[in-house]
Amino acid sequence: MLIASLKPRTMGGTTNTGLLIYALHRAGYPVTGYDADESLQLSAWARDVNDFPCTVHQADTPAFAETVYADMDHNRINVVDAGHAENHPDIVDSILEVADLAIVTVSPTNPDYDRLTRPERGTTLAKVIRRSAALRDSGQPPATVVLLNRCQAGSNSPKRFADLLTSGGEDGSMPKWDVLSTRIPRRESIASAVGFPCDKPERKAPYDALVTELTRLGHLPAPGATR
């Protein structure tokens, strides 16, 4: 299967992709990574860290569906880190054409909420995901969930923005999102993880919980199964 890690213009998307890959590996899944962000941070992370659990292929191409996806081992969990959707719409469109699951990283702040729901420029990510249906064999967009990132302990913001996203905004007129109950905390050890091993418990626990929730919701097969 293919998991697409998407984001509006926000921080922490590549961090979440890499630490999710580590967590999938810990859970017993065979994993392969793909870097479709022109910054190529994920592939540099895999290159520079001795314990990175899989190969990461550079895949920043608008022909992702035709070239990269065609050569994947579909008995593995393939995870692709996409760049900011506003900056790479052609690449994101091609990824969504073939993705089984899209995980959208958003911080519970007004700027991130606005970038997701009503960007000053560019197409809203909900519309980008929805329009992929026309290109897909199923005629439906991929299953999509929102992962709240950089959540401050004790703050009301994660719940407030989760409620806004699930209800379609203040008046219910915006797209409604499925928001995961797993939340990535605001911690320096996570924010500074790119380029370093995943050897700290605080870098592991939230992402192990993420894998558990995705499996419980049916978005991931049981370890050892194929999809």
C-alpha positions as a Markdown table, in Angstrom:
| # | Residue | x | y | z |
|---|---|---|---|---|
| 1 | Met | 0.0 | 0.0 | 0.0 |
| 2 | Leu | 1.0 | 3.6 | -0.3 |
| 3 | Ile | 0.6 | 6.3 | 2.4 |
| 4 | Ala | 0.9 | 9.9 | 1.3 |
| 5 | Ser | 2.1 | 12.3 | 4.0 |
| 6 | Leu | 0.6 | 15.7 | 2.9 |
| 7 | Lys | 0.7 | 19.2 | 4.4 |
| 8 | Pro | -0.3 | 22.7 | 3.6 |
| 9 | Arg | 2.5 | 25.2 | 4.3 |
| 10 | Thr | 3.3 | 24.1 | 7.8 |
| 11 | Met | 6.2 | 22.8 | 9.9 |
| 12 | Gly | 6.9 | 19.2 | 10.9 |
| 13 | Gly | 5.6 | 17.2 | 7.9 |
| 14 | Thr | 8.9 | 15.6 | 7.1 |
| 15 | Thr | 9.5 | 14.9 | 10.8 |
| 16 | Asn | 6.2 | 13.1 | 11.0 |
| 17 | Thr | 6.9 | 11.1 | 7.9 |
| 18 | Gly | 10.3 | 9.9 | 9.1 |
| 19 | Leu | 9.1 | 9.1 | 12.6 |
| 20 | Leu | 6.1 | 7.3 | 11.2 |
| 21 | Ile | 8.5 | 5.1 | 9.1 |
| 22 | Tyr | 10.4 | 4.3 | 12.2 |
| 23 | Ala | 7.2 | 3.3 | 14.0 |
| 24 | Leu | 6.0 | 1.2 | 11.2 |
| 25 | His | 9.3 | -0.7 | 11.2 |
| 26 | Arg | 9.0 | -1.2 | 15.0 |
| 27 | Ala | 5.6 | -2.6 | 14.5 |
| 28 | Gly | 6.9 | -5.2 | 12.1 |
| 29 | Tyr | 5.9 | -3.7 | 8.8 |
| 30 | Pro | 8.3 | -3.9 | 5.8 |
| 31 | Val | 8.6 | -0.2 | 4.8 |
| 32 | Thr | 10.0 | 1.8 | 1.9 |
| 33 | Gly | 10.2 | 5.6 | 1.8 |
| 34 | Tyr | 9.8 | 8.0 | -1.0 |
| 35 | Asp | 10.8 | 11.7 | -1.0 |
| 36 | Ala | 8.6 | 13.8 | -3.3 |
| 37 | Asp | 9.5 | 17.1 | -1.6 |
| 38 | Glu | 12.0 | 19.1 | -3.6 |
| 39 | Ser | 13.9 | 19.9 | -0.4 |
| 40 | Leu | 14.8 | 16.2 | -0.2 |
| 41 | Gln | 15.1 | 16.3 | 3.6 |
| 42 | Leu | 13.7 | 12.8 | 4.1 |
| 43 | Ser | 16.2 | 11.2 | 1.7 |
| 44 | Ala | 19.1 | 13.1 | 3.3 |
| 45 | Trp | 17.9 | 11.9 | 6.8 |
| 46 | Ala | 17.9 | 8.3 | 5.6 |
| 47 | Arg | 21.4 | 8.8 | 4.0 |
| 48 | Asp | 23.0 | 10.4 | 7.1 |
| 49 | Val | 21.6 | 8.3 | 10.0 |
| 50 | Asn | 22.9 | 4.8 | 10.5 |
| 51 | Asp | 19.7 | 3.4 | 12.1 |
| 52 | Phe | 17.2 | 4.7 | 9.5 |
| 53 | Pro | 15.0 | 1.6 | 9.0 |
| 54 | Cys | 14.6 | 1.6 | 5.2 |
| 55 | Thr | 15.7 | 3.0 | 1.9 |
| 56 | Val | 14.2 | 6.3 | 0.8 |
| 57 | His | 14.0 | 6.9 | -2.9 |
| 58 | Gln | 14.0 | 10.4 | -4.4 |
| 59 | Ala | 10.6 | 10.8 | -6.2 |
| 60 | Asp | 9.9 | 14.5 | -6.7 |
| 61 | Thr | 8.3 | 14.1 | -10.1 |
| 62 | Pro | 4.9 | 14.9 | -11.5 |
| 63 | Ala | 5.0 | 11.5 | -13.2 |
| 64 | Phe | 4.9 | 9.8 | -9.8 |
| 65 | Ala | 1.9 | 7.6 | -10.6 |
| 66 | Glu | 3.3 | 6.5 | -14.0 |
| 67 | Thr | 7.0 | 5.9 | -13.0 |
| 68 | Val | 7.5 | 5.7 | -9.2 |
| 69 | Tyr | 4.4 | 3.9 | -8.3 |
| 70 | Ala | 4.7 | 1.4 | -11.1 |
| 71 | Asp | 8.0 | 0.1 | -9.7 |
| 72 | Met | 6.9 | -0.2 | -6.0 |
| 73 | Asp | 6.8 | -3.4 | -4.1 |
| 74 | His | 3.1 | -3.3 | -3.1 |
| 75 | Asn | 3.6 | -6.0 | -0.5 |
| 76 | Arg | 5.3 | -3.3 | 1.6 |
| 77 | Ile | 4.1 | -0.2 | 3.3 |
| 78 | Asn | 5.3 | 2.6 | 1.0 |
| 79 | Val | 5.4 | 6.0 | 2.6 |
| 80 | Val | 5.8 | 9.2 | 0.5 |
| 81 | Asp | 6.7 | 12.6 | 1.9 |
| 82 | Ala | 5.1 | 15.2 | -0.3 |
| 83 | Gly | 6.0 | 18.9 | -0.3 |
| 84 | His | 3.7 | 21.7 | 0.5 |
| 85 | Ala | 0.6 | 21.2 | -1.6 |
| 86 | Glu | 0.5 | 24.8 | -2.7 |
| 87 | Asn | 4.1 | 24.6 | -4.0 |
| 88 | His | 3.9 | 21.2 | -5.7 |
| 89 | Pro | 0.4 | 20.7 | -7.0 |
| 90 | Asp | 1.4 | 18.6 | -10.0 |
| 91 | Ile | 3.4 | 16.2 | -7.8 |
| 92 | Val | 0.7 | 16.0 | -5.2 |
| 93 | Asp | -2.0 | 15.3 | -7.9 |
| 94 | Ser | 0.1 | 12.4 | -9.2 |
| 95 | Ile | 0.6 | 11.0 | -5.7 |
| 96 | Leu | -3.1 | 11.2 | -4.8 |
| 97 | Glu | -3.9 | 9.4 | -8.0 |
| 98 | Val | -2.5 | 6.2 | -6.5 |
| 99 | Ala | -2.3 | 6.7 | -2.7 |
| 100 | Asp | -4.3 | 4.3 | -0.4 |
| 101 | Leu | -4.2 | 6.7 | 2.5 |
| 102 | Ala | -3.4 | 10.4 | 2.9 |
| 103 | Ile | -2.3 | 11.8 | 6.3 |
| 104 | Val | -2.5 | 15.5 | 6.4 |
| 105 | Thr | -0.3 | 17.2 | 9.0 |
| 106 | Val | -1.7 | 20.4 | 10.6 |
| 107 | Ser | -0.8 | 22.3 | 13.7 |
| 108 | Pro | -3.6 | 23.6 | 15.9 |
| 109 | Thr | -3.1 | 27.3 | 15.1 |
| 110 | Asn | -5.0 | 29.9 | 13.2 |
| 111 | Pro | -2.4 | 30.3 | 10.5 |
| 112 | Asp | -2.3 | 26.5 | 9.8 |
| 113 | Tyr | -6.1 | 26.2 | 9.9 |
| 114 | Asp | -6.4 | 29.1 | 7.4 |
| 115 | Arg | -3.7 | 27.6 | 5.1 |
| 116 | Leu | -5.7 | 24.3 | 5.1 |
| 117 | Thr | -9.2 | 25.7 | 4.7 |
| 118 | Arg | -8.8 | 29.1 | 3.0 |
| 119 | Pro | -5.3 | 29.8 | 1.7 |
| 120 | Glu | -4.6 | 33.2 | 0.3 |
| 121 | Arg | -3.3 | 31.6 | -2.9 |
| 122 | Gly | -3.6 | 28.2 | -4.4 |
| 123 | Thr | -6.3 | 25.5 | -4.2 |
| 124 | Thr | -7.5 | 24.2 | -0.8 |
| 125 | Leu | -6.1 | 20.8 | 0.0 |
| 126 | Ala | -9.6 | 19.4 | 0.4 |
| 127 | Lys | -10.4 | 20.3 | -3.2 |
| 128 | Val | -7.0 | 18.8 | -4.4 |
| 129 | Ile | -7.8 | 15.5 | -2.6 |
| 130 | Arg | -11.4 | 15.5 | -3.9 |
| 131 | Arg | -10.4 | 16.2 | -7.5 |
| 132 | Ser | -8.1 | 13.1 | -7.5 |
| 133 | Ala | -11.2 | 10.9 | -7.6 |
| 134 | Ala | -11.5 | 11.5 | -11.4 |
| 135 | Leu | -8.1 | 10.0 | -11.9 |
| 136 | Arg | -8.5 | 6.9 | -9.7 |
| 137 | Asp | -9.8 | 3.5 | -10.7 |
| 138 | Ser | -12.2 | 3.6 | -7.7 |
| 139 | Gly | -13.7 | 6.9 | -8.7 |
| 140 | Gln | -13.2 | 8.0 | -5.1 |
| 141 | Pro | -10.5 | 10.0 | -3.4 |
| 142 | Pro | -8.1 | 8.2 | -1.1 |
| 143 | Ala | -9.1 | 7.7 | 2.6 |
| 144 | Thr | -7.8 | 10.8 | 4.3 |
| 145 | Val | -7.1 | 11.7 | 8.0 |
| 146 | Val | -5.8 | 14.7 | 9.7 |
| 147 | Leu | -2.9 | 14.4 | 12.2 |
| 148 | Leu | -2.6 | 17.3 | 14.7 |
| 149 | Asn | 1.0 | 18.3 | 15.2 |
| 150 | Arg | 2.9 | 20.4 | 17.7 |
| 151 | Cys | 0.2 | 20.2 | 20.3 |
| 152 | Gln | 1.0 | 22.1 | 23.5 |
| 153 | Ala | 0.3 | 20.1 | 26.7 |
| 154 | Gly | -2.6 | 21.6 | 28.6 |
| 155 | Ser | -3.8 | 23.8 | 25.7 |
| 156 | Asn | -7.4 | 23.9 | 24.5 |
| 157 | Ser | -6.3 | 24.5 | 20.9 |
| 158 | Pro | -6.0 | 20.9 | 19.8 |
| 159 | Lys | -9.6 | 20.2 | 20.8 |
| 160 | Arg | -10.9 | 23.5 | 19.4 |
| 161 | Phe | -9.3 | 23.0 | 16.0 |
| 162 | Ala | -10.2 | 19.3 | 15.9 |
| 163 | Asp | -13.8 | 20.3 | 16.5 |
| 164 | Leu | -13.6 | 22.9 | 13.7 |
| 165 | Leu | -12.2 | 20.4 | 11.3 |
| 166 | Thr | -14.6 | 17.6 | 12.0 |
| 167 | Ser | -17.7 | 19.9 | 11.9 |
| 168 | Gly | -16.7 | 21.9 | 8.8 |
| 169 | Gly | -15.9 | 25.2 | 10.4 |
| 170 | Glu | -17.9 | 27.5 | 12.6 |
| 171 | Asp | -21.0 | 27.3 | 10.3 |
| 172 | Gly | -20.5 | 23.8 | 8.9 |
| 173 | Ser | -20.0 | 25.1 | 5.3 |
| 174 | Met | -16.4 | 23.9 | 4.9 |
| 175 | Pro | -15.3 | 20.4 | 4.1 |
| 176 | Lys | -15.4 | 18.0 | 7.1 |
| 177 | Trp | -12.2 | 16.1 | 8.0 |
| 178 | Asp | -11.6 | 12.9 | 9.9 |
| 179 | Val | -9.2 | 14.0 | 12.7 |
| 180 | Leu | -7.1 | 11.3 | 14.5 |
| 181 | Ser | -7.3 | 11.1 | 18.2 |
| 182 | Thr | -3.5 | 10.7 | 18.3 |
| 183 | Arg | -1.8 | 14.0 | 18.6 |
| 184 | Ile | 1.9 | 14.8 | 18.2 |
| 185 | Pro | 3.1 | 16.8 | 21.2 |
| 186 | Arg | 5.1 | 20.0 | 21.0 |
| 187 | Arg | 8.5 | 18.8 | 22.1 |
| 188 | Glu | 12.0 | 19.9 | 21.2 |
| 189 | Ser | 13.2 | 16.2 | 20.9 |
| 190 | Ile | 10.6 | 15.7 | 18.2 |
| 191 | Ala | 11.0 | 19.1 | 16.4 |
| 192 | Ser | 14.8 | 18.4 | 16.2 |
| 193 | Ala | 14.5 | 14.8 | 15.1 |
| 194 | Val | 15.3 | 15.2 | 11.3 |
| 195 | Gly | 18.8 | 14.1 | 10.7 |
| 196 | Phe | 19.1 | 12.1 | 13.9 |
| 197 | Pro | 18.4 | 8.6 | 15.1 |
| 198 | Cys | 15.0 | 7.8 | 16.7 |
| 199 | Asp | 16.6 | 6.7 | 20.0 |
| 200 | Lys | 14.5 | 8.8 | 22.5 |
| 201 | Pro | 11.3 | 7.4 | 24.0 |
| 202 | Glu | 9.5 | 10.7 | 23.4 |
| 203 | Arg | 10.2 | 10.4 | 19.7 |
| 204 | Lys | 8.7 | 6.9 | 19.7 |
| 205 | Ala | 5.6 | 6.8 | 21.8 |
| 206 | Pro | 3.3 | 9.3 | 19.8 |
| 207 | Tyr | 4.1 | 7.5 | 16.6 |
| 208 | Asp | 3.6 | 4.0 | 18.0 |
| 209 | Ala | 0.2 | 5.3 | 19.1 |
| 210 | Leu | -0.4 | 6.6 | 15.6 |
| 211 | Val | 0.3 | 3.2 | 14.0 |
| 212 | Thr | -2.0 | 1.6 | 16.6 |
| 213 | Glu | -4.8 | 4.0 | 15.7 |
| 214 | Leu | -4.4 | 3.6 | 12.0 |
| 215 | Thr | -4.4 | -0.2 | 12.3 |
| 216 | Arg | -7.5 | 0.0 | 14.6 |
| 217 | Leu | -9.3 | 2.2 | 12.0 |
| 218 | Gly | -8.5 | -0.3 | 9.2 |
| 219 | His | -6.2 | 2.0 | 7.4 |
| 220 | Leu | -3.2 | -0.4 | 7.9 |
| 221 | Pro | -3.2 | -4.1 | 7.4 |
| 222 | Ala | -2.1 | -6.3 | 10.3 |
| 223 | Pro | 1.7 | -6.8 | 10.4 |
| 224 | Gly | 2.6 | -9.6 | 8.1 |
| 225 | Ala | -0.4 | -9.2 | 5.8 |
| 226 | Thr | -0.3 | -7.7 | 2.3 |
| 227 | Arg | -2.6 | -5.2 | 0.8 |
